[in-house]
Amino acid sequence: MCRNIKTLANFAPPATDDEIQASALQFVRKLSGFSVPSQANAAAFDHAVQAIAAEARVAREPSAAAHVELAVALQAVHRHHS
């Protein structure tokens, strides 16, 4: 369990794309237990990071464009695991 997560009180300004990407990478690293995936798992690891980042963008900006981005990322993850 990550013990340094704090409740956020100020959401202005919203997270940048770079911050979202970095936090998605950190999240996937924490869940997988690997800071760098093996070659065999690299594609799945990268897809997971992209799907998490897309979902975070939807949470930040619930726009139609963000929903399309999420759908594309999730389809890519699904194709990879099918």
Summary of the structure (lengths in Angstrom):
residues: 82
radius of gyration: 13.8
end to end distance: 30.3
largest distance: 40.4
contacts: 182
relative contact order: 0.13
helix: 65%
strand: 0%
